[in-house]
Amino acid sequence: MTLAFNDLVCGYGDTVVVRGVSGQVVPGKALAVVGRNGVGKSTLLKALAGQLPLTSGRVDWDGQTIVDKPLHTRLELGIAYAPQENVVFGELSVADNLWLHLNDRNVNRYDELFELFPLLQRRLNQRSGSLSGGERKLLSFARTIGLQAKLAMLDEPTEGVQPENIDRMASMVNRRKASGASFIIVEQNLEFVAAFADSVLVLDHGEVVLQGSFAELGRERIEQHMLI
């Protein structure tokens, strides 16, 4: 199923943050959204997830508009979202976080993720709020992947995560892509982006300034828009 968004405009109150942004992601592919801090990346993802209303524009899922669908309804449609902040429920255990949105506790669901991130399995009974920032990001990533959604949207998933685990995250994204899942990932780590992205959307001041594959755009050209 394809997610397509056209001419999105949104923001907070009277402040416009995202200005006419368009793009799409098809099954089995991943779109990376990159750019400097404060250029509208997280705002775009919130709008696509249904957490932030649009001022104008259109979001289609499998050819049908979902502009009026809230966050929980989009999850039911197969669209999962992991925010940049408040990524876990701190008072709940790691296990309760992992199974929070699921109807059953099928232990096999997380086998592949526990193999990649054994730390999570070791800490299933630990309170999530006692994890480090990078560990909480890993938990959020695993929980989102475990939903087995058709489309997963992740906001800065590698923030604070150890390099070896970032490599494993990229491996997991590519495995899920191979099974037909798609991704939209906001990310600053270009090594990670290069490892998973089929296409890249570069934002600046809420607008698309570059769009194409990582190879077509080139790392140096992308970096220029992240350092200005």
KEMI-98503 format. One record per residue (C-alpha): residue number from 1; y, x, z. Coordinates in nm, 4 decimals. Layout:
BEGIN
<pt><seq>NUM</seq><Y>Y</Y><X>X</X><Z>Z</Z></pt>
...
This chain:
BEGIN
<pt><seq>1</seq><Y>0.0000</Y><X>0.0000</X><Z>0.0000</Z></pt>
<pt><seq>2</seq><Y>0.3427</Y><X>0.1324</X><Z>-0.0967</Z></pt>
<pt><seq>3</seq><Y>0.6532</Y><X>0.1292</X><Z>0.1209</Z></pt>
<pt><seq>4</seq><Y>0.9703</Y><X>0.1223</X><Z>-0.0915</Z></pt>
<pt><seq>5</seq><Y>1.3245</Y><X>0.1180</X><Z>0.0438</Z></pt>
<pt><seq>6</seq><Y>1.6380</Y><X>0.0703</X><Z>-0.1627</Z></pt>
<pt><seq>7</seq><Y>2.0095</Y><X>0.1208</X><Z>-0.0902</Z></pt>
<pt><seq>8</seq><Y>1.9654</Y><X>0.1090</X><Z>0.2876</Z></pt>
<pt><seq>9</seq><Y>2.2846</Y><X>0.0890</X><Z>0.4911</Z></pt>
<pt><seq>10</seq><Y>2.2670</Y><X>0.0780</X><Z>0.8705</Z></pt>
<pt><seq>11</seq><Y>2.4156</Y><X>0.2207</X><Z>1.1862</Z></pt>
<pt><seq>12</seq><Y>2.5349</Y><X>0.1322</X><Z>1.5332</Z></pt>
<pt><seq>13</seq><Y>2.8102</Y><X>-0.1221</X><Z>1.5853</Z></pt>
<pt><seq>14</seq><Y>3.0943</Y><X>-0.0414</X><Z>1.3457</Z></pt>
<pt><seq>15</seq><Y>2.9626</Y><X>0.3092</X><Z>1.2786</Z></pt>
<pt><seq>16</seq><Y>2.7726</Y><X>0.3444</X><Z>0.9506</Z></pt>
<pt><seq>17</seq><Y>2.5131</Y><X>0.6216</X><Z>0.9735</Z></pt>
<pt><seq>18</seq><Y>2.2815</Y><X>0.5681</X><Z>0.6757</Z></pt>
<pt><seq>19</seq><Y>2.4573</Y><X>0.5127</X><Z>0.3442</Z></pt>
<pt><seq>20</seq><Y>2.2661</Y><X>0.3797</X><Z>0.0444</Z></pt>
<pt><seq>21</seq><Y>1.9389</Y><X>0.5667</X><Z>0.0988</Z></pt>
<pt><seq>22</seq><Y>1.6418</Y><X>0.4917</X><Z>-0.1283</Z></pt>
<pt><seq>23</seq><Y>1.2873</Y><X>0.6248</X><Z>-0.1502</Z></pt>
<pt><seq>24</seq><Y>0.9223</Y><X>0.5364</X><Z>-0.1372</Z></pt>
<pt><seq>25</seq><Y>0.5820</Y><X>0.6561</X><Z>-0.0225</Z></pt>
<pt><seq>26</seq><Y>0.2535</Y><X>0.5601</X><Z>-0.1871</Z></pt>
<pt><seq>27</seq><Y>-0.1022</Y><X>0.5591</X><Z>-0.0449</Z></pt>
<pt><seq>28</seq><Y>-0.2445</Y><X>0.9044</X><Z>0.0205</Z></pt>
<pt><seq>29</seq><Y>0.0961</Y><X>1.0746</X><Z>0.0117</Z></pt>
<pt><seq>30</seq><Y>0.3504</Y><X>1.1978</X><Z>0.2638</Z></pt>
<pt><seq>31</seq><Y>0.7294</Y><X>1.1922</X><Z>0.2507</Z></pt>
<pt><seq>32</seq><Y>0.9260</Y><X>1.4377</X><Z>0.4666</Z></pt>
<pt><seq>33</seq><Y>1.2821</Y><X>1.3511</X><Z>0.5713</Z></pt>
<pt><seq>34</seq><Y>1.4806</Y><X>1.6638</X><Z>0.6571</Z></pt>
<pt><seq>35</seq><Y>1.8385</Y><X>1.7650</X><Z>0.7243</Z></pt>
<pt><seq>36</seq><Y>2.0681</Y><X>1.8915</X><Z>0.9967</Z></pt>
<pt><seq>37</seq><Y>2.0906</Y><X>1.7199</X><Z>1.3350</Z></pt>
<pt><seq>38</seq><Y>2.2999</Y><X>1.4046</X><Z>1.3309</Z></pt>
<pt><seq>39</seq><Y>2.2779</Y><X>1.3247</X><Z>0.9583</Z></pt>
<pt><seq>40</seq><Y>2.0882</Y><X>0.9957</X><Z>0.9958</Z></pt>
<pt><seq>41</seq><Y>1.7203</Y><X>1.0924</X><Z>0.9812</Z></pt>
<pt><seq>42</seq><Y>1.6126</Y><X>0.9145</X><Z>1.2992</Z></pt>
<pt><seq>43</seq><Y>1.8357</Y><X>0.6189</X><Z>1.2192</Z></pt>
<pt><seq>44</seq><Y>1.6643</Y><X>0.5821</X><Z>0.8829</Z></pt>
<pt><seq>45</seq><Y>1.3210</Y><X>0.5873</X><Z>1.0463</Z></pt>
<pt><seq>46</seq><Y>1.4251</Y><X>0.3290</X><Z>1.3060</Z></pt>
<pt><seq>47</seq><Y>1.5422</Y><X>0.1000</X><Z>1.0265</Z></pt>
<pt><seq>48</seq><Y>1.2166</Y><X>0.1428</X><Z>0.8357</Z></pt>
<pt><seq>49</seq><Y>1.0199</Y><X>0.0699</X><Z>1.1543</Z></pt>
<pt><seq>50</seq><Y>1.2132</Y><X>-0.2500</X><Z>1.2252</Z></pt>
<pt><seq>51</seq><Y>1.3747</Y><X>-0.1153</X><Z>1.5418</Z></pt>
<pt><seq>52</seq><Y>1.7247</Y><X>-0.1172</X><Z>1.3917</Z></pt>
<pt><seq>53</seq><Y>1.8661</Y><X>-0.3974</X><Z>1.1749</Z></pt>
<pt><seq>54</seq><Y>2.0004</Y><X>-0.3227</X><Z>0.8294</Z></pt>
<pt><seq>55</seq><Y>2.3562</Y><X>-0.3877</X><Z>0.7232</Z></pt>
<pt><seq>56</seq><Y>2.2270</Y><X>-0.4116</X><Z>0.3668</Z></pt>
<pt><seq>57</seq><Y>1.9398</Y><X>-0.2953</X><Z>0.1508</Z></pt>
<pt><seq>58</seq><Y>1.5755</Y><X>-0.3821</X><Z>0.1047</Z></pt>
<pt><seq>59</seq><Y>1.2453</Y><X>-0.2627</X><Z>0.2502</Z></pt>
<pt><seq>60</seq><Y>0.9268</Y><X>-0.3698</X><Z>0.0695</Z></pt>
<pt><seq>61</seq><Y>0.5682</Y><X>-0.3266</X><Z>0.1855</Z></pt>
<pt><seq>62</seq><Y>0.3117</Y><X>-0.3832</X><Z>-0.0867</Z></pt>
<pt><seq>63</seq><Y>0.5806</Y><X>-0.5530</X><Z>-0.2955</Z></pt>
<pt><seq>64</seq><Y>0.6894</Y><X>-0.7964</X><Z>-0.0229</Z></pt>
<pt><seq>65</seq><Y>1.0107</Y><X>-0.7699</X><Z>0.1766</Z></pt>
<pt><seq>66</seq><Y>0.9721</Y><X>-0.6899</X><Z>0.5463</Z></pt>
<pt><seq>67</seq><Y>1.3415</Y><X>-0.6701</X><Z>0.6299</Z></pt>
<pt><seq>68</seq><Y>1.3080</Y><X>-0.9616</X><Z>0.8716</Z></pt>
<pt><seq>69</seq><Y>0.9886</Y><X>-0.8296</X><Z>1.0347</Z></pt>
<pt><seq>70</seq><Y>1.0280</Y><X>-0.6792</X><Z>1.3851</Z></pt>
<pt><seq>71</seq><Y>0.8571</Y><X>-0.3620</X><Z>1.5077</Z></pt>
<pt><seq>72</seq><Y>0.5429</Y><X>-0.5284</X><Z>1.6471</Z></pt>
<pt><seq>73</seq><Y>0.4905</Y><X>-0.7340</X><Z>1.3305</Z></pt>
<pt><seq>74</seq><Y>0.5131</Y><X>-0.4232</X><Z>1.1128</Z></pt>
<pt><seq>75</seq><Y>0.2426</Y><X>-0.2656</X><Z>1.3296</Z></pt>
<pt><seq>76</seq><Y>0.0220</Y><X>-0.5674</X><Z>1.2608</Z></pt>
<pt><seq>77</seq><Y>0.0868</Y><X>-0.5121</X><Z>0.8890</Z></pt>
<pt><seq>78</seq><Y>-0.0378</Y><X>-0.1536</X><Z>0.9159</Z></pt>
<pt><seq>79</seq><Y>0.2840</Y><X>0.0405</X><Z>0.9816</Z></pt>
<pt><seq>80</seq><Y>0.2852</Y><X>0.2628</X><Z>1.2923</Z></pt>
<pt><seq>81</seq><Y>0.5924</Y><X>0.4355</X><Z>1.4363</Z></pt>
<pt><seq>82</seq><Y>0.6306</Y><X>0.7238</X><Z>1.6827</Z></pt>
<pt><seq>83</seq><Y>0.9921</Y><X>0.7719</X><Z>1.7989</Z></pt>
<pt><seq>84</seq><Y>1.1546</Y><X>1.1057</X><Z>1.8732</Z></pt>
<pt><seq>85</seq><Y>1.2301</Y><X>1.0198</X><Z>2.2358</Z></pt>
<pt><seq>86</seq><Y>1.0510</Y><X>0.8185</X><Z>2.5053</Z></pt>
<pt><seq>87</seq><Y>0.7286</Y><X>0.9016</X><Z>2.3257</Z></pt>
<pt><seq>88</seq><Y>0.4836</Y><X>0.8074</X><Z>2.6019</Z></pt>
<pt><seq>89</seq><Y>0.4636</Y><X>0.5685</X><Z>2.8953</Z></pt>
<pt><seq>90</seq><Y>0.5003</Y><X>0.8182</X><Z>3.1778</Z></pt>
<pt><seq>91</seq><Y>0.3527</Y><X>0.6081</X><Z>3.4579</Z></pt>
<pt><seq>92</seq><Y>0.0333</Y><X>0.5454</X><Z>3.2612</Z></pt>
<pt><seq>93</seq><Y>-0.2560</Y><X>0.7885</X><Z>3.2266</Z></pt>
<pt><seq>94</seq><Y>-0.3221</Y><X>0.9758</X><Z>2.9040</Z></pt>
<pt><seq>95</seq><Y>-0.6183</Y><X>0.7448</X><Z>2.8419</Z></pt>
<pt><seq>96</seq><Y>-0.4117</Y><X>0.4291</X><Z>2.8988</Z></pt>
<pt><seq>97</seq><Y>-0.1484</Y><X>0.5584</X><Z>2.6557</Z></pt>
<pt><seq>98</seq><Y>-0.4108</Y><X>0.6228</X><Z>2.3903</Z></pt>
<pt><seq>99</seq><Y>-0.5642</Y><X>0.2783</X><Z>2.4095</Z></pt>
<pt><seq>100</seq><Y>-0.2477</Y><X>0.0846</X><Z>2.4863</Z></pt>
<pt><seq>101</seq><Y>-0.2159</Y><X>-0.0913</X><Z>2.1496</Z></pt>
<pt><seq>102</seq><Y>-0.5890</Y><X>-0.1324</X><Z>2.0871</Z></pt>
<pt><seq>103</seq><Y>-0.8199</Y><X>-0.4236</X><Z>2.1583</Z></pt>
<pt><seq>104</seq><Y>-1.1170</Y><X>-0.2067</X><Z>2.2465</Z></pt>
<pt><seq>105</seq><Y>-1.1859</Y><X>0.1348</X><Z>2.3940</Z></pt>
<pt><seq>106</seq><Y>-1.4174</Y><X>0.2641</X><Z>2.1257</Z></pt>
<pt><seq>107</seq><Y>-1.4730</Y><X>0.6201</X><Z>2.2424</Z></pt>
<pt><seq>108</seq><Y>-1.5420</Y><X>0.7398</X><Z>1.8886</Z></pt>
<pt><seq>109</seq><Y>-1.1920</Y><X>0.6536</X><Z>1.7681</Z></pt>
<pt><seq>110</seq><Y>-1.0447</Y><X>0.9753</X><Z>1.9071</Z></pt>
<pt><seq>111</seq><Y>-1.3392</Y><X>1.2120</X><Z>1.8530</Z></pt>
<pt><seq>112</seq><Y>-1.1726</Y><X>1.3984</X><Z>1.5672</Z></pt>
<pt><seq>113</seq><Y>-0.8423</Y><X>1.4233</X><Z>1.7536</Z></pt>
<pt><seq>114</seq><Y>-1.0076</Y><X>1.5434</X><Z>2.0734</Z></pt>
<pt><seq>115</seq><Y>-1.1823</Y><X>1.8106</X><Z>1.8687</Z></pt>
<pt><seq>116</seq><Y>-0.8456</Y><X>1.9324</X><Z>1.7408</Z></pt>
<pt><seq>117</seq><Y>-0.6598</Y><X>1.8816</X><Z>2.0700</Z></pt>
<pt><seq>118</seq><Y>-0.9147</Y><X>1.9269</X><Z>2.3541</Z></pt>
<pt><seq>119</seq><Y>-0.6305</Y><X>1.9390</X><Z>2.6056</Z></pt>
<pt><seq>120</seq><Y>-0.5877</Y><X>1.5624</X><Z>2.5670</Z></pt>
<pt><seq>121</seq><Y>-0.9520</Y><X>1.4943</X><Z>2.6422</Z></pt>
<pt><seq>122</seq><Y>-0.9398</Y><X>1.7168</X><Z>2.9503</Z></pt>
<pt><seq>123</seq><Y>-0.6375</Y><X>1.5278</X><Z>3.0789</Z></pt>
<pt><seq>124</seq><Y>-0.7404</Y><X>1.1685</X><Z>3.0102</Z></pt>
<pt><seq>125</seq><Y>-0.6982</Y><X>1.0733</X><Z>3.3763</Z></pt>
<pt><seq>126</seq><Y>-0.3700</Y><X>1.2601</X><Z>3.4231</Z></pt>
<pt><seq>127</seq><Y>-0.0399</Y><X>1.0729</X><Z>3.4472</Z></pt>
<pt><seq>128</seq><Y>0.1392</Y><X>1.1161</X><Z>3.1137</Z></pt>
<pt><seq>129</seq><Y>0.4736</Y><X>1.1760</X><Z>3.2782</Z></pt>
<pt><seq>130</seq><Y>0.3400</Y><X>1.4981</X><Z>3.4290</Z></pt>
<pt><seq>131</seq><Y>0.2685</Y><X>1.6506</X><Z>3.0877</Z></pt>
<pt><seq>132</seq><Y>0.5057</Y><X>1.9040</X><Z>2.9344</Z></pt>
<pt><seq>133</seq><Y>0.7381</Y><X>1.7919</X><Z>2.6557</Z></pt>
<pt><seq>134</seq><Y>0.5164</Y><X>1.9435</X><Z>2.3870</Z></pt>
<pt><seq>135</seq><Y>0.2042</Y><X>1.7873</X><Z>2.5406</Z></pt>
<pt><seq>136</seq><Y>0.3706</Y><X>1.4458</X><Z>2.5418</Z></pt>
<pt><seq>137</seq><Y>0.4479</Y><X>1.4939</X><Z>2.1720</Z></pt>
<pt><seq>138</seq><Y>0.0814</Y><X>1.5720</X><Z>2.1097</Z></pt>
<pt><seq>139</seq><Y>-0.0183</Y><X>1.2567</X><Z>2.2959</Z></pt>
<pt><seq>140</seq><Y>0.2264</Y><X>1.0480</X><Z>2.0923</Z></pt>
<pt><seq>141</seq><Y>0.0938</Y><X>1.2022</X><Z>1.7709</Z></pt>
<pt><seq>142</seq><Y>-0.2687</Y><X>1.1374</X><Z>1.8670</Z></pt>
<pt><seq>143</seq><Y>-0.1971</Y><X>0.7797</X><Z>1.9726</Z></pt>
<pt><seq>144</seq><Y>-0.0216</Y><X>0.7070</X><Z>1.6420</Z></pt>
<pt><seq>145</seq><Y>-0.2974</Y><X>0.8659</X><Z>1.4336</Z></pt>
<pt><seq>146</seq><Y>-0.5567</Y><X>0.6814</X><Z>1.6418</Z></pt>
<pt><seq>147</seq><Y>-0.4102</Y><X>0.3488</X><Z>1.5351</Z></pt>
<pt><seq>148</seq><Y>-0.5495</Y><X>0.4294</X><Z>1.1905</Z></pt>
<pt><seq>149</seq><Y>-0.2507</Y><X>0.2611</X><Z>1.0291</Z></pt>
<pt><seq>150</seq><Y>-0.2003</Y><X>0.2499</X><Z>0.6558</Z></pt>
<pt><seq>151</seq><Y>0.1418</Y><X>0.4131</X><Z>0.7055</Z></pt>
<pt><seq>152</seq><Y>0.2438</Y><X>0.6298</X><Z>0.9998</Z></pt>
<pt><seq>153</seq><Y>0.6099</Y><X>0.7173</X><Z>1.0600</Z></pt>
<pt><seq>154</seq><Y>0.6678</Y><X>1.0109</X><Z>1.2943</Z></pt>
<pt><seq>155</seq><Y>1.0028</Y><X>1.1337</X><Z>1.4225</Z></pt>
<pt><seq>156</seq><Y>1.0114</Y><X>1.5089</X><Z>1.4986</Z></pt>
<pt><seq>157</seq><Y>0.6408</Y><X>1.5227</X><Z>1.5975</Z></pt>
<pt><seq>158</seq><Y>0.6310</Y><X>1.9038</X><Z>1.6361</Z></pt>
<pt><seq>159</seq><Y>0.9264</Y><X>1.9330</X><Z>1.8749</Z></pt>
<pt><seq>160</seq><Y>0.8171</Y><X>2.1593</X><Z>2.1622</Z></pt>
<pt><seq>161</seq><Y>0.4593</Y><X>2.1827</X><Z>2.0333</Z></pt>
<pt><seq>162</seq><Y>0.2795</Y><X>2.5186</X><Z>2.0286</Z></pt>
<pt><seq>163</seq><Y>0.2399</Y><X>2.6767</X><Z>1.6802</Z></pt>
<pt><seq>164</seq><Y>-0.1405</Y><X>2.6534</X><Z>1.6757</Z></pt>
<pt><seq>165</seq><Y>-0.1215</Y><X>2.2822</X><Z>1.7522</Z></pt>
<pt><seq>166</seq><Y>0.1405</Y><X>2.2322</X><Z>1.4797</Z></pt>
<pt><seq>167</seq><Y>-0.1096</Y><X>2.3750</X><Z>1.2310</Z></pt>
<pt><seq>168</seq><Y>-0.3700</Y><X>2.1299</X><Z>1.3600</Z></pt>
<pt><seq>169</seq><Y>-0.1248</Y><X>1.8420</X><Z>1.3281</Z></pt>
<pt><seq>170</seq><Y>-0.0701</Y><X>1.9314</X><Z>0.9629</Z></pt>
<pt><seq>171</seq><Y>-0.4464</Y><X>1.9454</X><Z>0.9136</Z></pt>
<pt><seq>172</seq><Y>-0.4855</Y><X>1.5994</X><Z>1.0672</Z></pt>
<pt><seq>173</seq><Y>-0.2097</Y><X>1.4548</X><Z>0.8479</Z></pt>
<pt><seq>174</seq><Y>-0.3799</Y><X>1.5945</X><Z>0.5397</Z></pt>
<pt><seq>175</seq><Y>-0.7165</Y><X>1.4546</X><Z>0.6475</Z></pt>
<pt><seq>176</seq><Y>-0.5658</Y><X>1.1092</X><Z>0.6901</Z></pt>
<pt><seq>177</seq><Y>-0.3926</Y><X>1.1388</X><Z>0.3521</Z></pt>
<pt><seq>178</seq><Y>-0.7271</Y><X>1.2166</X><Z>0.1929</Z></pt>
<pt><seq>179</seq><Y>-0.8584</Y><X>0.8872</X><Z>0.3334</Z></pt>
<pt><seq>180</seq><Y>-0.5690</Y><X>0.6966</X><Z>0.1740</Z></pt>
<pt><seq>181</seq><Y>-0.3168</Y><X>0.6805</X><Z>0.4577</Z></pt>
<pt><seq>182</seq><Y>0.0502</Y><X>0.7575</X><Z>0.3941</Z></pt>
<pt><seq>183</seq><Y>0.3195</Y><X>0.9169</X><Z>0.6092</Z></pt>
<pt><seq>184</seq><Y>0.6954</Y><X>0.9360</X><Z>0.6505</Z></pt>
<pt><seq>185</seq><Y>0.7798</Y><X>1.2250</X><Z>0.8819</Z></pt>
<pt><seq>186</seq><Y>1.1224</Y><X>1.3341</X><Z>1.0042</Z></pt>
<pt><seq>187</seq><Y>1.0962</Y><X>1.7064</X><Z>1.0667</Z></pt>
<pt><seq>188</seq><Y>1.2993</Y><X>2.0256</X><Z>1.1113</Z></pt>
<pt><seq>189</seq><Y>1.0097</Y><X>2.2714</X><Z>1.0918</Z></pt>
<pt><seq>190</seq><Y>0.9890</Y><X>2.3635</X><Z>0.7240</Z></pt>
<pt><seq>191</seq><Y>0.6572</Y><X>2.5487</X><Z>0.7667</Z></pt>
<pt><seq>192</seq><Y>0.5088</Y><X>2.2193</X><Z>0.8821</Z></pt>
<pt><seq>193</seq><Y>0.6822</Y><X>2.0299</X><Z>0.6008</Z></pt>
<pt><seq>194</seq><Y>0.5431</Y><X>2.2683</X><Z>0.3402</Z></pt>
<pt><seq>195</seq><Y>0.1924</Y><X>2.2130</X><Z>0.4794</Z></pt>
<pt><seq>196</seq><Y>0.1841</Y><X>1.8336</X><Z>0.4410</Z></pt>
<pt><seq>197</seq><Y>0.4701</Y><X>1.6957</X><Z>0.2273</Z></pt>
<pt><seq>198</seq><Y>0.4193</Y><X>1.5617</X><Z>-0.1236</Z></pt>
<pt><seq>199</seq><Y>0.7896</Y><X>1.4783</X><Z>-0.1505</Z></pt>
<pt><seq>200</seq><Y>1.1028</Y><X>1.5621</X><Z>0.0448</Z></pt>
<pt><seq>201</seq><Y>1.4173</Y><X>1.3598</X><Z>0.1107</Z></pt>
<pt><seq>202</seq><Y>1.7110</Y><X>1.5730</X><Z>0.2262</Z></pt>
<pt><seq>203</seq><Y>1.9900</Y><X>1.3850</X><Z>0.4034</Z></pt>
<pt><seq>204</seq><Y>2.3466</Y><X>1.4902</X><Z>0.4726</Z></pt>
<pt><seq>205</seq><Y>2.6108</Y><X>1.2628</X><Z>0.6231</Z></pt>
<pt><seq>206</seq><Y>2.3719</Y><X>0.9707</X><Z>0.5867</Z></pt>
<pt><seq>207</seq><Y>2.3208</Y><X>1.0167</X><Z>0.2126</Z></pt>
<pt><seq>208</seq><Y>2.0437</Y><X>1.1651</X><Z>-0.0014</Z></pt>
<pt><seq>209</seq><Y>2.1562</Y><X>1.5027</X><Z>-0.1342</Z></pt>
<pt><seq>210</seq><Y>1.8186</Y><X>1.6316</X><Z>-0.2576</Z></pt>
<pt><seq>211</seq><Y>1.4957</Y><X>1.4576</X><Z>-0.3488</Z></pt>
<pt><seq>212</seq><Y>1.1732</Y><X>1.5923</X><Z>-0.4974</Z></pt>
<pt><seq>213</seq><Y>0.8648</Y><X>1.7938</X><Z>-0.4126</Z></pt>
<pt><seq>214</seq><Y>0.8934</Y><X>2.0907</X><Z>-0.1754</Z></pt>
<pt><seq>215</seq><Y>0.7991</Y><X>2.3252</X><Z>-0.4609</Z></pt>
<pt><seq>216</seq><Y>1.0548</Y><X>2.1747</X><Z>-0.6988</Z></pt>
<pt><seq>217</seq><Y>1.3398</Y><X>2.1913</X><Z>-0.4500</Z></pt>
<pt><seq>218</seq><Y>1.2492</Y><X>2.5290</X><Z>-0.3032</Z></pt>
<pt><seq>219</seq><Y>1.2700</Y><X>2.6279</X><Z>0.0613</Z></pt>
<pt><seq>220</seq><Y>1.5961</Y><X>2.8205</X><Z>0.0251</Z></pt>
<pt><seq>221</seq><Y>1.7737</Y><X>2.5245</X><Z>-0.1336</Z></pt>
<pt><seq>222</seq><Y>1.6505</Y><X>2.2895</X><Z>0.1387</Z></pt>
<pt><seq>223</seq><Y>1.7519</Y><X>2.5316</X><Z>0.4138</Z></pt>
<pt><seq>224</seq><Y>2.1079</Y><X>2.5454</X><Z>0.2804</Z></pt>
<pt><seq>225</seq><Y>2.1481</Y><X>2.1783</X><Z>0.3665</Z></pt>
<pt><seq>226</seq><Y>2.0019</Y><X>2.2286</X><Z>0.7122</Z></pt>
<pt><seq>227</seq><Y>2.2331</Y><X>2.5130</X><Z>0.8122</Z></pt>
<pt><seq>228</seq><Y>2.5738</Y><X>2.3941</X><Z>0.6870</Z></pt>
